[in-house]
Amino acid sequence: MAELAWRRTHEADIVAEVIPAADAVWSAAAWLQSNPIVIVRTERRMESRESACAKADALARLMTCFECRVDVRLMRNAARSRRTSQKER
């Protein structure tokens, strides 16, 4: 009987996932629902499903921080361009 995968949604777009790999080990990953090509996986396989779930959650939190940094950078660039356009007036 095949083991079931485990998934948890973080934020609206980020999914943490654990899937069974060969020889009773687990693989952890996190990916974006809006763009499933963007995926982060662990190189190391885990024997414990619980530790794999914890690792998948950690990867999802890292992706959340990455998304926050991108949003902040975009906001800073928008503010900078507004200041530049105001100086030109």
Order of alpha helices (4+ residues) and beta strands (2+ residues): beta-beta-beta-beta-alpha
